């Protein structure tokens, strides 16, 4: 039997080993529990361009961090240590038990086998003790940390890439850290957005109900003026209406309010009464179906006010909500819950991705999450601001200030007449394809009218197109909708878009992009071009540049850089294939699969110039270069050309009243005019009726127009091609006059002038050069337009008029053309009429036109030469007639009185 002292020592060593193993196991179990606790919190974040997991960390997770850190600092138990632990925790206790079984009183009765086992145990214990004393115990001491204090740990221990947590989760993909502390607002933000999303549908329902009430009011208004004889149109039955009329019922509305009762009127029994009442109800149904839902600014009735209020509430819900808000709520709600539970950090994993060099896809996921959180915050702030604004401002006043937005909302909700006019003259198969296209508006805040949604989808389906909608229909919003769709559906960051436009509208493009989309925009023009192009190349988004800047732009953009889409505004600027800006524009277009040329006037003088625009984007369509049939030409370009007119799609657009103000030249003007014709001074001929101040024939007419406009509280725009005429107007017109807005006015200066004019009192006047003020600017503040002389292109006048008569204009637009009866104006008016017919044949929507290219192919120089020749001939004929009259008068004396 082993000496008792040796037994006691072995017993003590066994107990130590058991404690060491238990101590190590408890530390490892605590670490496993800590890891499981952390991993069960792992959130899945999924969005349109995002799929990752986030493991949120709380300040109290230092306890879990300490547990993991404690396990990580445990000395490694090597083979020698494991052998010692096994011997002391299993083998030695078993040997001691075998020896005890054969000792003492039990040993007296022990059998041979037990005594032999005890003997073997004695030998084992003796040899084991010697083994332990010869160095094996060192291995046990090396892993015994019972005497060491538990280490303190911070959250940083969980973020160590070599630490226990990230090592254990390495299979989840590349990792990055996200700071959740700045997102303390997220729970409130998501709650706000969720409320907005939930209430948007309710607000939309209220709009529909209010719209139907407006329709009912319009129908009743029509029925109240509809003679009862109209009832015969809705029934084949014989109606005896004489007795009804004799009873004082003259209109269908009166009949509906007091239906016929059988026997109460002479000759009207049950059958006749039933027929008359049924016809009245049928007419009521027809009137309701046909009545247009419109908001008349001049009729502030209860139903219209209720509709405006409902639209405003829905717009606020849409601005803060909409599809994008719903996406953000679904994506960020789990993270908001984590932040609500006081998470301050997050470990982001990007499953299925691999880091490559310095590129870490998880860092990209962090950037996207942070951007989406910021987007959500801005939407929530905007929604709260809209609620405050609605609470503090009058709904009807807001409608009068922003009518275009309200009409667009009516269109979007489906309360306006959705006709086929918005489809242009596209083939049926293509129309079906476009209407089935899903337009992603999650990054678009503007409300799209039906025809605008169709135009954006057309550009996306066909990829390279010309949109030739008339001025005032919102081509800019259509282009922005296409941009927003491409950006929202992109899977690899924000795409790069290019907008090429005249310098005068750069500011407007930047303003509209920021206002209506969540896509960043950069000015690449003037002094800001270097900073702008740097930001655009780094971040993506919309580069807004000018035709004149394109050469510089091309030199500073890597040749291999492709563009998600190129938009060319006022595309008729690149109709000359030999011009430098055309060549630069075409080079940019070739670097994008999507191209959108925008111009309300793609055809001005020559059909061939229109062909050039099509050739920029689809040269394969221009097969019949010699074709002179407008119908065939339109069919040829139909897949890429969409044009709608204001009358087709803007049912609420105010009436356009055009007045020709003909005046006679004064004797002094007539004398100077003849001299100008004799010296071929064409431009002097066009201006001189405006340059004599108060004595000028046209100035008097202009003053009358402005005086009438002021008497009715209207603002006026005065357009002329000539600076001298503008100066004469400024010198001759009293009151508040702004301008001149001319070609030398900077782009920002132009917008400032228009903003000041828009904010000015009624009766104000803006004087503008027709090219500078008639392109790309929105001047709905004015409803009276004066054109001081006929222009050489009809489209120049159309563009100028469209600056005032566009979406958002509530008043009837008056256009006054100042014309000299006995001057060049009459000849130019005839020329304009001819060019207008040409445009209708080739570029406007028409299926019956037919004309010859050669018949309309007339240049500006040819026009001037022709007008000069005509005027010389006319004046010569007048002089001859005057001379003949004098001769006849001398030969035939007057009779004596």
SEVEX-5286 format. One line per field, with one value per residue (C-alpha): residue in one letter; x, y, z; residue number from 1. Coordinates in steps of 0.5 Angstrom, whole numbers. Example, Ala and Ser with C-alpha at 12.3 -4.5 7.8 and 13.67 -1.06 7.14 Angstrom:
SEVEX-5286
type	c(A:S)
px	c(25:27)
py	c(-9:-2)
pz	c(16:14)
seq	c(1:2)
This chain:
SEVEX-5286
type	c(X:X:X:X:X:X:X:X:X:X:X:X:X:X:X:X:X:X:X:X:X:X:X:X:X:X:X:X:X:X:X:X:X:X:X:X:X:X:X:X:X:X:X:X:X:X:X:X:X:X:X:X:X:X:X:X:X:X:X:X:X:X:X:X:X:X:X:X:X:X:X:X:X:X:X:X:X:X:X:X:X:X:X:X:X:X:X:X:X:X:X:X:X:X:X:X:X:X:X:X:X:X:X:X:X:X:X:X:X:X:X:X:X:X:X:X:X:X:X:X:X:X:X:X:X:X:X:X:X:X:X:X:X:X:X:X:X:X:X:X:X:X:X:X:X:X:X:X:X:X:X:X:X:X:X:X:X:X:X:X:X:X:X:X:X:X:X:X:X:X:X:X:X:X:X:X:X:X:X:X:X:X:X:X:X:X:X:X:X:X:X:X:X:X:X:X:X:X:X:X:X:X:X:X:X:X:X:X:X:X:X:X:X:X:X:X:X:X:X:X:X:X:X:X:X:X:X:X:X:X:X:X:X:X:X:X:X:X:X:X:X:X:X:X:X:X:X:X:X:X:X:X:X:X:X:X:X:X:X:X:X:X:X:X:X:X:X:X:X:X:X:X:X:X:X:X:X:X:X:X:X:X:X:X:X:X:X:X:X:X:X:X:X:X:X:X:X:X:X:X:X:X:X:X:X:X:X:X:X:X:X:X:X:X:X:X:X:X:X:X:X:X:X:X:X:X:X:X:X:X:X:X:X:X:X:X:X:X:X:X:X:X:X:X:X:X:X:X:X:X:X:X:X:X:X:X:X:X:X:X:X:X:X:X:X:X:X:X:X:X:X:X:X:X:X:X:X:X:X:X:X:X:X:X:X:X:X:X:X:X:X:X:X:X:X:X:X:X:X:X:X:X:X:X:X:X:X:X:X:X:X:X:X:X:X:X:X:X:X:X:X:X:X:X:X:X:X:X:X:X:X:X:X:X:X:X:X:X:X:X:X:X:X:X:X:X:X:X:X:X:X:X:X:X:X:X:X:X:X:X:X:X:X:X:X:X:X:X:X:X:X:X:X:X:X:X:X:X:X:X:X:X:X:X:X:X:X:X:X:X:X:X:X:X:X:X:X:X:X:X:X:X:X:X:X:X:X:X:X:X:X:X:X:X:X:X:X:X:X:X:X:X:X:X:X:X:X:X:X:X:X:X:X:X:X:X:X:X:X:X:X:X:X:X:X:X:X:X:X:X:X:X:X:X:X:X:X:X:X:X:X:X:X:X:X:X:X:X:X:X:X:X:X:X:X:X:X:X:X:X:X:X:X:X:X:X:X:X:X:X:X:X:X:X:X:X:X:X:X:X:X:X:X:X:X:X:X:X:X:X:X:X:X:X:X:X:X:X:X:X:X:X:X:X:X:X:X:X:X:X:X:X:X:X:X:X:X:X:X:X:X:X:X:X:X:X:X:X:X:X:X:X:X:X:X:X:X:X:X:X:X:X:X:X:X:X:X:X:X:X:X:X:X:X:X:X:X:X:X:X:X:X:X:X:X:X:X:X:X:X:X:X:X:X:X:X:X:X:X:X:X:X:X:X:X:X:X:X:X:X:X:X:X:X:X:X:X:X:X:X:X:X:X:X:X:X:X:X:X:X:X:X:X:X:X:X:X:X:X:X:X:X:X:X:X:X:X:X:X:X:X:X:X:X:X:X:X:X:X:X:X:X:X:X:X:X:X:X:X:X:X:X:X:X:X:X:X:X:X:X:X:X:X:X:X:X:X:X:X:X:X:X:X:X:X:X:X:X:X:X:X:X:X:X:X:X:X:X:X:X:X:X:X:X:X:X:X:X:X:X:X:X:X:X:X:X:X:X:X:X:X:X:X:X:X:X:X:X:X:X:X:X:X:X:X:X:X:X:X:X:X:X:X:X:X:X:X:X:X:X:X:X:X:X:X:X:X:X:X:X:X:X:X:X:X:X:X:X:X:X:X:X:X:X:X:X:X:X:X:X:X:X:X:X:X:X:X)
px	c(0:3:5:0:4:4:-3:-5:0:-3:-10:-8:-5:-12:-16:-12:-12:-20:-20:-16:-20:-26:-23:-21:-28:-32:-28:-29:-36:-37:-34:-38:-44:-42:-41:-47:-51:-47:-49:-56:-57:-54:-59:-60:-60:-63:-64:-65:-57:-55:-55:-50:-51:-50:-48:-50:-45:-48:-44:-46:-42:-36:-38:-38:-32:-28:-31:-28:-22:-21:-22:-17:-12:-12:-5:-6:-6:-1:-1:4:-1:-7:-4:-3:-10:-12:-8:-9:-17:-18:-13:-10:-17:-19:-12:-13:-20:-18:-12:-18:-22:-17:-15:-17:-23:-25:-19:-20:-26:-23:-22:-16:-18:-19:-12:-9:-12:-10:-3:-3:-5:0:5:2:1:8:11:6:8:16:13:10:16:21:18:11:8:11:6:0:3:3:-4:-6:-9:-13:-9:-10:-15:-20:-18:-22:-24:-27:-31:-25:-23:-29:-26:-20:-19:-15:-19:-24:-30:-28:-24:-30:-34:-29:-33:-39:-35:-31:-32:-32:-34:-40:-41:-48:-48:-49:-56:-59:-65:-66:-72:-76:-74:-76:-83:-84:-83:-87:-93:-92:-92:-98:-102:-100:-106:-111:-109:-109:-116:-119:-116:-120:-126:-125:-124:-131:-134:-131:-134:-141:-141:-138:-144:-149:-147:-148:-154:-157:-156:-158:-165:-169:-170:-163:-166:-169:-161:-161:-167:-171:-178:-183:-182:-188:-184:-189:-193:-186:-184:-191:-190:-183:-178:-173:-167:-165:-162:-169:-172:-167:-169:-176:-177:-184:-190:-195:-201:-199:-198:-203:-202:-197:-198:-194:-190:-189:-186:-182:-179:-177:-174:-170:-168:-166:-162:-158:-156:-154:-149:-147:-145:-142:-138:-136:-135:-127:-124:-121:-119:-121:-117:-123:-128:-126:-132:-132:-131:-125:-122:-123:-120:-114:-113:-113:-108:-104:-104:-103:-97:-94:-94:-91:-86:-84:-86:-87:-84:-77:-79:-83:-76:-72:-77:-76:-69:-67:-72:-68:-62:-67:-69:-62:-60:-67:-63:-57:-53:-47:-43:-44:-40:-42:-40:-41:-43:-41:-36:-28:-24:-19:-12:-15:-22:-26:-34:-36:-34:-38:-44:-42:-42:-49:-52:-50:-53:-59:-60:-58:-64:-69:-67:-68:-75:-77:-75:-78:-85:-85:-83:-89:-94:-92:-92:-99:-101:-99:-100:-107:-108:-111:-106:-101:-105:-104:-97:-95:-101:-97:-95:-103:-105:-99:-102:-109:-106:-102:-108:-112:-117:-115:-117:-112:-112:-108:-105:-99:-97:-95:-95:-91:-93:-98:-93:-88:-93:-95:-88:-87:-94:-92:-85:-84:-81:-77:-79:-76:-70:-75:-79:-83:-90:-90:-96:-98:-95:-89:-88:-90:-84:-79:-81:-80:-73:-71:-74:-72:-65:-63:-69:-71:-77:-80:-85:-88:-85:-88:-89:-84:-79:-73:-78:-78:-71:-70:-75:-70:-64:-67:-69:-62:-59:-64:-63:-56:-52:-45:-45:-48:-48:-45:-50:-48:-53:-51:-55:-54:-51:-57:-60:-55:-57:-64:-62:-58:-64:-69:-64:-63:-71:-74:-69:-64:-58:-52:-51:-45:-44:-38:-38:-35:-30:-33:-32:-25:-28:-35:-31:-27:-33:-37:-32:-31:-38:-42:-49:-51:-45:-49:-44:-45:-44:-38:-35:-35:-28:-25:-30:-27:-20:-21:-25:-22:-23:-25:-30:-37:-44:-50:-54:-53:-58:-58:-62:-64:-61:-63:-56:-53:-56:-50:-46:-40:-40:-35:-40:-44:-38:-36:-43:-43:-37:-40:-46:-42:-40:-47:-52:-57:-58:-64:-64:-69:-72:-79:-77:-73:-74:-73:-71:-69:-72:-64:-63:-68:-65:-58:-61:-64:-57:-53:-57:-59:-56:-59:-66:-64:-64:-68:-64:-68:-75:-79:-86:-87:-91:-86:-81:-85:-86:-78:-76:-82:-78:-74:-78:-84:-88:-94:-97:-100:-107:-106:-104:-105:-113:-112:-108:-111:-113:-108:-111:-106:-107:-104:-103:-102:-100:-98:-91:-91:-89:-82:-81:-84:-78:-73:-76:-75:-68:-67:-70:-65:-59:-61:-61:-65:-64:-66:-72:-75:-73:-74:-82:-80:-74:-77:-79:-86:-87:-86:-92:-91:-89:-96:-99:-94:-96:-103:-102:-98:-103:-109:-105:-104:-111:-113:-107:-103:-95:-92:-86:-84:-79:-75:-69:-65:-62:-64:-71:-70:-67:-72:-78:-74:-74:-81:-85:-86:-87:-84:-79:-74:-69:-66:-65:-60:-55:-50:-53:-50:-54:-54:-56:-62:-65:-64:-68:-73:-74:-74:-80:-84:-84:-85:-92:-98:-97:-89:-86:-80:-76:-72:-68:-72:-67:-64:-71:-74:-70:-70:-73:-79:-83:-90:-91:-93:-99:-98:-93:-91:-87:-84:-83:-84:-78:-75:-77:-83:-80:-77:-84:-87:-81:-82:-89:-88:-84:-90:-96:-93:-95:-97:-100:-107:-109:-111:-104:-105:-100:-99:-95:-93:-94:-93:-98:-93:-87:-83:-87:-93:-88:-85:-91:-93:-86:-87:-94:-91:-85:-91:-94:-87:-86:-93:-92:-85:-84:-91:-96:-99:-101:-104:-99:-95:-89:-83:-76:-74:-80:-79:-71:-70:-64:-64:-60:-65:-71:-67:-66:-73:-76:-71:-73:-80:-80:-76:-81:-87:-84:-83:-90:-92:-88:-90:-98:-97:-93:-99:-104:-101:-100:-108:-109:-106:-109:-116:-117:-122:-129:-131:-136)
py	c(0:7:11:16:22:20:19:25:29:25:27:34:34:31:36:41:39:38:45:47:44:46:53:53:50:55:61:57:56:63:65:61:64:71:69:66:72:77:73:72:79:79:83:82:89:88:94:95:95:93:86:85:83:88:85:91:92:96:99:94:89:90:84:79:82:81:73:73:76:72:65:68:69:62:59:53:46:42:35:35:39:35:28:31:33:26:23:27:28:21:16:17:18:11:8:11:8:1:1:3:-3:-7:-4:-4:-8:-9:-12:-18:-20:-18:-23:-24:-20:-14:-15:-16:-9:-6:-8:-5:1:2:1:6:11:11:11:17:21:20:22:28:30:29:35:33:38:44:43:43:49:53:52:54:61:60:65:71:76:76:81:88:89:94:94:95:87:85:89:86:83:78:77:72:75:77:70:66:70:70:66:71:75:81:86:93:98:102:108:108:113:119:115:116:119:113:110:116:117:110:111:118:115:108:113:117:111:108:114:116:111:114:121:118:115:122:125:120:122:129:129:125:130:136:131:131:139:140:135:138:145:142:139:146:149:143:144:138:137:134:128:125:124:118:114:112:112:118:123:128:134:140:139:139:145:148:146:151:145:148:144:137:139:142:135:131:135:135:128:127:124:120:124:131:133:133:127:124:117:112:110:117:119:113:114:122:120:115:119:124:119:117:124:125:119:121:128:125:120:126:132:133:134:141:146:153:158:163:159:157:153:148:142:145:147:140:137:142:141:133:134:138:132:127:131:131:124:122:127:124:117:114:108:110:111:104:101:105:103:95:96:100:98:92:97:102:97:96:103:104:98:103:100:104:100:95:90:89:83:83:75:72:78:78:83:85:89:95:94:92:91:91:98:100:97:101:107:105:104:111:114:111:113:120:119:117:123:128:125:125:132:134:130:134:140:139:138:144:148:145:147:154:156:156:151:155:160:154:152:159:159:152:150:145:141:140:138:133:130:130:126:122:119:118:123:127:124:119:119:116:123:122:117:121:117:111:104:100:95:100:103:97:95:102:102:95:98:99:106:106:113:111:117:121:126:130:127:125:126:120:123:125:117:115:119:117:110:111:114:108:102:105:108:113:118:125:128:133:135:142:147:147:140:138:135:136:132:127:126:127:121:117:119:117:110:108:111:107:100:101:95:98:105:111:112:118:122:128:133:138:145:152:156:160:154:150:153:151:144:144:146:142:136:137:139:133:127:124:124:129:134:138:144:143:150:156:157:151:146:143:142:140:135:132:131:128:123:121:120:119:123:128:133:139:142:147:146:151:147:140:140:142:136:131:133:132:125:119:116:109:113:111:114:111:116:123:128:134:140:144:139:144:147:141:141:143:137:141:145:144:143:138:134:134:133:127:124:124:121:115:114:112:107:111:118:123:129:134:140:143:145:140:142:150:151:145:138:136:139:134:128:130:130:123:121:123:117:112:113:106:109:114:110:114:121:123:122:128:125:127:121:116:120:120:113:112:115:113:108:114:120:122:129:131:138:142:142:134:133:139:139:145:149:156:159:162:169:171:179:182:189:193:200:205:208:215:219:220:212:211:216:212:206:207:209:203:199:202:201:194:195:189:190:197:196:191:196:203:203:202:207:214:214:217:218:211:208:201:204:207:200:197:202:201:193:194:199:194:189:193:195:187:186:182:182:183:180:184:181:183:181:187:191:198:196:193:200:204:200:201:209:209:205:207:203:197:195:189:188:188:180:179:175:178:177:171:165:167:174:171:167:173:177:172:171:178:179:173:176:183:187:186:190:189:189:184:186:181:179:174:169:170:170:165:159:154:159:159:165:163:170:173:172:178:177:182:181:187:185:178:173:169:163:161:156:163:166:159:158:165:164:158:161:164:159:152:148:152:158:159:165:166:168:174:174:181:182:189:189:195:195:198:195:189:186:184:180:176:174:171:167:165:162:158:155:153:149:146:144:141:137:134:135:135:130:129:123:127:132:132:137:137:138:143:147:149:149:156:159:166:169:167:169:176:177:175:180:186:184:184:191:194:192:194:201:202:200:205:211:209:209:216:219:217:220:226:226:224:230:235:233:233:240:240:242:249:250)
pz	c(0:-2:4:7:5:-2:-2:1:-4:-10:-8:-7:-14:-17:-14:-16:-23:-23:-21:-26:-31:-29:-28:-36:-38:-34:-38:-44:-43:-41:-48:-52:-48:-50:-57:-58:-54:-59:-66:-64:-65:-72:-76:-84:-87:-94:-99:-107:-107:-100:-97:-91:-83:-77:-71:-66:-59:-53:-48:-43:-47:-44:-40:-46:-48:-42:-42:-49:-48:-42:-46:-51:-46:-43:-44:-49:-46:-50:-51:-44:-40:-43:-41:-34:-33:-36:-31:-25:-26:-28:-28:-21:-17:-20:-18:-11:-11:-13:-7:-2:-4:-2:5:12:14:7:5:10:5:-1:-7:-11:-16:-12:-8:-15:-18:-11:-12:-19:-17:-12:-17:-22:-16:-14:-21:-23:-17:-19:-27:-24:-20:-25:-29:-31:-26:-30:-35:-30:-27:-34:-35:-28:-28:-22:-18:-24:-24:-29:-34:-36:-43:-47:-53:-57:-55:-60:-66:-66:-73:-69:-63:-61:-64:-71:-72:-70:-75:-81:-85:-85:-90:-90:-84:-82:-77:-77:-71:-69:-64:-69:-71:-64:-68:-72:-68:-68:-76:-78:-73:-77:-84:-82:-80:-86:-90:-87:-88:-95:-97:-93:-96:-103:-101:-99:-105:-109:-105:-106:-113:-114:-110:-115:-121:-118:-117:-124:-127:-123:-125:-133:-131:-128:-135:-139:-142:-141:-149:-148:-145:-152:-153:-148:-149:-155:-152:-153:-148:-146:-144:-146:-139:-135:-138:-137:-130:-129:-130:-135:-134:-132:-126:-124:-126:-122:-115:-117:-120:-124:-120:-124:-124:-122:-129:-134:-139:-135:-132:-129:-135:-138:-131:-130:-137:-136:-129:-132:-138:-133:-128:-135:-137:-129:-130:-137:-134:-128:-133:-138:-132:-132:-125:-125:-120:-122:-119:-120:-117:-110:-108:-102:-106:-110:-103:-100:-106:-106:-98:-99:-105:-100:-95:-100:-103:-96:-94:-101:-100:-94:-96:-102:-105:-103:-95:-95:-97:-92:-87:-89:-89:-83:-78:-75:-74:-71:-66:-64:-63:-59:-55:-54:-59:-60:-65:-70:-74:-81:-85:-93:-94:-100:-102:-102:-100:-105:-104:-101:-103:-97:-100:-92:-92:-98:-94:-89:-93:-96:-89:-87:-94:-93:-85:-88:-93:-88:-83:-89:-91:-84:-83:-89:-87:-81:-84:-89:-83:-80:-86:-88:-81:-81:-89:-93:-97:-103:-103:-103:-109:-113:-111:-114:-119:-123:-117:-116:-123:-123:-117:-120:-126:-122:-117:-124:-123:-130:-137:-139:-146:-152:-153:-149:-153:-159:-165:-163:-166:-162:-160:-157:-153:-150:-148:-145:-141:-138:-136:-129:-127:-121:-117:-111:-112:-115:-111:-116:-118:-125:-130:-134:-140:-137:-134:-141:-144:-138:-140:-147:-146:-142:-146:-153:-150:-155:-157:-158:-154:-158:-153:-154:-149:-142:-141:-137:-141:-135:-130:-135:-136:-129:-128:-133:-129:-122:-125:-127:-121:-116:-120:-121:-117:-117:-113:-116:-124:-128:-132:-136:-138:-144:-144:-146:-140:-139:-136:-132:-125:-127:-128:-122:-118:-121:-120:-113:-112:-115:-114:-109:-114:-113:-118:-120:-124:-129:-132:-131:-124:-121:-126:-123:-117:-120:-124:-119:-114:-120:-122:-114:-112:-119:-120:-125:-129:-131:-137:-143:-150:-150:-144:-147:-150:-143:-140:-145:-144:-136:-136:-137:-144:-142:-137:-140:-138:-135:-140:-143:-144:-149:-147:-153:-158:-164:-162:-165:-171:-175:-176:-178:-172:-166:-161:-165:-166:-158:-156:-161:-158:-151:-154:-157:-150:-147:-149:-147:-150:-149:-154:-152:-156:-157:-164:-167:-174:-175:-182:-186:-185:-186:-180:-176:-180:-176:-169:-171:-174:-167:-164:-169:-175:-177:-178:-183:-189:-194:-194:-200:-198:-198:-196:-189:-187:-189:-185:-179:-180:-181:-174:-170:-166:-163:-163:-158:-159:-155:-155:-150:-152:-152:-145:-141:-140:-135:-139:-139:-146:-151:-154:-159:-162:-168:-166:-173:-173:-179:-180:-178:-184:-181:-180:-187:-190:-186:-188:-195:-194:-190:-196:-201:-197:-196:-188:-186:-179:-179:-183:-177:-171:-173:-171:-164:-164:-164:-156:-155:-162:-165:-168:-164:-157:-157:-158:-153:-148:-149:-148:-141:-139:-140:-136:-130:-130:-129:-124:-130:-131:-138:-141:-147:-152:-158:-162:-161:-155:-158:-158:-151:-149:-152:-148:-142:-143:-145:-140:-133:-127:-124:-130:-130:-135:-140:-140:-145:-148:-144:-138:-134:-132:-125:-127:-131:-126:-121:-125:-126:-119:-117:-123:-120:-113:-116:-115:-120:-126:-127:-133:-135:-142:-145:-151:-155:-155:-148:-145:-149:-148:-142:-137:-133:-133:-131:-127:-133:-137:-142:-147:-152:-158:-161:-168:-172:-172:-177:-174:-172:-166:-163:-162:-160:-155:-152:-151:-148:-142:-140:-142:-139:-133:-127:-131:-128:-132:-140:-143:-148:-154:-157:-163:-165:-173:-178:-183:-189:-187:-187:-181:-186:-191:-185:-182:-189:-188:-181:-183:-189:-184:-179:-184:-185:-178:-177:-183:-181:-173:-170:-170:-176:-181:-187:-188:-195:-197:-201:-197:-203:-202:-195:-195:-194:-190:-186:-191:-197:-193:-192:-199:-201:-196:-199:-206:-204:-201:-206:-211:-207:-205:-213:-214:-209:-212:-219:-217:-213:-219:-224:-219:-219:-227:-227:-222:-226:-233:-230:-226:-221:-223:-221:-215)
seq	c(1:2:3:4:5:6:7:8:9:10:11:12:13:14:15:16:17:18:19:20:21:22:23:24:25:26:27:28:29:30:31:32:33:34:35:36:37:38:39:40:41:42:43:44:45:46:47:48:49:50:51:52:53:54:55:56:57:58:59:60:61:62:63:64:65:66:67:68:69:70:71:72:73:74:75:76:77:78:79:80:81:82:83:84:85:86:87:88:89:90:91:92:93:94:95:96:97:98:99:100:101:102:103:104:105:106:107:108:109:110:111:112:113:114:115:116:117:118:119:120:121:122:123:124:125:126:127:128:129:130:131:132:133:134:135:136:137:138:139:140:141:142:143:144:145:146:147:148:149:150:151:152:153:154:155:156:157:158:159:160:161:162:163:164:165:166:167:168:169:170:171:172:173:174:175:176:177:178:179:180:181:182:183:184:185:186:187:188:189:190:191:192:193:194:195:196:197:198:199:200:201:202:203:204:205:206:207:208:209:210:211:212:213:214:215:216:217:218:219:220:221:222:223:224:225:226:227:228:229:230:231:232:233:234:235:236:237:238:239:240:241:242:243:244:245:246:247:248:249:250:251:252:253:254:255:256:257:258:259:260:261:262:263:264:265:266:267:268:269:270:271:272:273:274:275:276:277:278:279:280:281:282:283:284:285:286:287:288:289:290:291:292:293:294:295:296:297:298:299:300:301:302:303:304:305:306:307:308:309:310:311:312:313:314:315:316:317:318:319:320:321:322:323:324:325:326:327:328:329:330:331:332:333:334:335:336:337:338:339:340:341:342:343:344:345:346:347:348:349:350:351:352:353:354:355:356:357:358:359:360:361:362:363:364:365:366:367:368:369:370:371:372:373:374:375:376:377:378:379:380:381:382:383:384:385:386:387:388:389:390:391:392:393:394:395:396:397:398:399:400:401:402:403:404:405:406:407:408:409:410:411:412:413:414:415:416:417:418:419:420:421:422:423:424:425:426:427:428:429:430:431:432:433:434:435:436:437:438:439:440:441:442:443:444:445:446:447:448:449:450:451:452:453:454:455:456:457:458:459:460:461:462:463:464:465:466:467:468:469:470:471:472:473:474:475:476:477:478:479:480:481:482:483:484:485:486:487:488:489:490:491:492:493:494:495:496:497:498:499:500:501:502:503:504:505:506:507:508:509:510:511:512:513:514:515:516:517:518:519:520:521:522:523:524:525:526:527:528:529:530:531:532:533:534:535:536:537:538:539:540:541:542:543:544:545:546:547:548:549:550:551:552:553:554:555:556:557:558:559:560:561:562:563:564:565:566:567:568:569:570:571:572:573:574:575:576:577:578:579:580:581:582:583:584:585:586:587:588:589:590:591:592:593:594:595:596:597:598:599:600:601:602:603:604:605:606:607:608:609:610:611:612:613:614:615:616:617:618:619:620:621:622:623:624:625:626:627:628:629:630:631:632:633:634:635:636:637:638:639:640:641:642:643:644:645:646:647:648:649:650:651:652:653:654:655:656:657:658:659:660:661:662:663:664:665:666:667:668:669:670:671:672:673:674:675:676:677:678:679:680:681:682:683:684:685:686:687:688:689:690:691:692:693:694:695:696:697:698:699:700:701:702:703:704:705:706:707:708:709:710:711:712:713:714:715:716:717:718:719:720:721:722:723:724:725:726:727:728:729:730:731:732:733:734:735:736:737:738:739:740:741:742:743:744:745:746:747:748:749:750:751:752:753:754:755:756:757:758:759:760:761:762:763:764:765:766:767:768:769:770:771:772:773:774:775:776:777:778:779:780:781:782:783:784:785:786:787:788:789:790:791:792:793:794:795:796:797:798:799:800:801:802:803:804:805:806:807:808:809:810:811:812:813:814:815:816:817:818:819:820:821:822:823:824:825:826:827:828:829:830:831:832:833:834:835:836:837:838:839:840:841:842:843:844:845:846:847:848:849:850:851:852:853:854:855:856:857:858:859:860:861:862:863:864:865:866:867:868:869:870:871:872:873:874:875:876:877:878:879:880:881:882:883:884:885:886:887:888:889:890:891:892:893:894:895:896:897)
